Structures are given as structure tokens and as C-alpha cells.
Amino acid sequence: MQLTPESKKKLFKTYGGNEKNTGSTEAQIAMFTERILHITEHVKGQKNDHSSNQGLIRLVGKRKKLLQYLQKTDLQSYRALLEKLGLRK
């Protein structure tokens, strides 16, 4: 399932405060996580799709950088977001 505009608005409302707050760190991390989950399922079935695999690696790197930034700036928010998204750290 690709992210639809409605699902993006729902994500931004849940993690960013409102649906217009698309630039917040928490909302961006949540969106990257959803995309990573979607691409991971695709790559499991399509072993030879190297471009999707490369895109997946890039997304994981972007999410990692944003998580490091959030950890440095707001530790409580970082921990709460990890718990909400089910990421392990």
C-alpha cells in the first residue's frame, strides 16, 4: 500500500500535531518509517529489484540522521516516538 494523501494527513496529524505540520521531525520520521515498511515488503518478494533496495537503504539512512537529531535536541520526544513507532534502540 503506497502512502495516499489521506494517510499522509493522518500521519502528520498524529505525529506532527496537525495535518499542516509536515516539516516536524517526528512527522518526517513517521512517514519514512511507513515508506520503509512498504518497500521492505516489496523487496522481500522481488529479490533482484536493486533500485528499490538502494532506495530503501537511502531512506533508512535519512531516518537514522533524523533520529540522531531528535535524540540530541529532545530526548523525551525521541523516546516517546521510538515507543509509538515500535522502533528498537
C-alpha positions as CSV (number, residue, x, y, z in Angstrom):
1,M,0.0,0.0,0.0
2,Q,1.5,3.3,-1.1
3,L,1.1,6.3,1.1
4,T,-2.0,8.2,-0.1
5,P,-2.6,11.9,0.7
6,E,-5.2,10.9,3.2
7,S,-2.8,8.5,5.0
8,K,-0.1,11.2,5.0
9,K,-2.5,13.7,6.5
10,K,-3.4,11.2,9.2
11,L,0.3,10.6,9.9
12,F,1.1,14.3,10.1
13,K,-1.9,14.9,12.4
14,T,-0.9,12.0,14.7
15,Y,2.9,12.8,14.9
16,G,3.2,16.4,13.8
17,G,0.4,18.0,15.8
18,N,-1.8,18.9,12.9
19,E,-2.1,17.9,9.2
20,K,-0.4,21.1,8.0
21,N,2.8,20.5,10.1
22,T,4.6,18.4,7.5
23,G,8.1,19.5,8.4
24,S,8.3,18.4,12.1
25,T,10.9,15.9,12.8
26,E,8.5,13.4,14.3
27,A,6.2,13.5,11.3
28,Q,9.1,13.0,8.9
29,I,10.4,10.1,10.8
30,A,6.9,8.5,10.9
31,M,6.5,9.0,7.2
32,F,9.9,7.5,6.5
33,T,9.0,4.5,8.7
34,E,5.8,3.8,6.8
35,R,7.7,4.0,3.5
36,I,10.4,1.7,4.8
37,L,7.9,-0.9,5.8
38,H,6.2,-0.7,2.4
39,I,9.5,-1.0,0.5
40,T,10.7,-3.8,2.7
41,E,7.7,-5.9,1.9
42,H,8.3,-5.3,-1.8
43,V,12.0,-6.2,-1.7
44,K,11.2,-9.4,0.2
45,G,9.2,-10.6,-2.8
46,Q,11.4,-9.1,-5.5
47,K,15.0,-10.2,-4.8
48,N,16.5,-8.7,-7.9
49,D,15.0,-5.2,-7.7
50,H,18.2,-3.4,-6.9
51,S,16.9,0.1,-7.4
52,S,14.2,-0.4,-4.7
53,N,16.8,-1.9,-2.4
54,Q,19.1,1.1,-2.9
55,G,16.2,3.5,-2.2
56,L,15.4,1.5,0.9
57,I,19.0,1.9,2.2
58,R,18.8,5.7,1.5
59,L,15.5,6.0,3.4
60,V,16.9,4.1,6.4
61,G,19.9,6.5,6.4
62,K,17.7,9.6,6.3
63,R,15.6,8.2,9.1
64,K,18.7,7.5,11.1
65,K,20.0,11.0,10.7
66,L,16.7,12.5,11.8
67,L,16.5,10.2,14.8
68,Q,20.0,11.2,15.9
69,Y,19.0,14.9,15.5
70,L,15.9,14.3,17.6
71,Q,17.9,12.5,20.2
72,K,20.3,15.4,20.6
73,T,17.6,18.1,20.7
74,D,14.7,16.5,22.6
75,L,15.4,13.2,24.4
76,Q,11.9,12.8,25.8
77,S,10.2,13.2,22.4
78,Y,12.8,10.8,20.9
79,R,12.0,8.1,23.4
80,A,8.2,8.6,23.0
81,L,8.5,8.4,19.3
82,L,10.5,5.2,19.4
83,E,7.9,3.6,21.6
84,K,5.0,4.8,19.4
85,L,6.6,3.6,16.2
86,G,7.8,0.3,17.7
87,L,11.4,1.0,16.7
88,R,14.1,-0.6,18.9
89,K,17.0,1.3,20.2
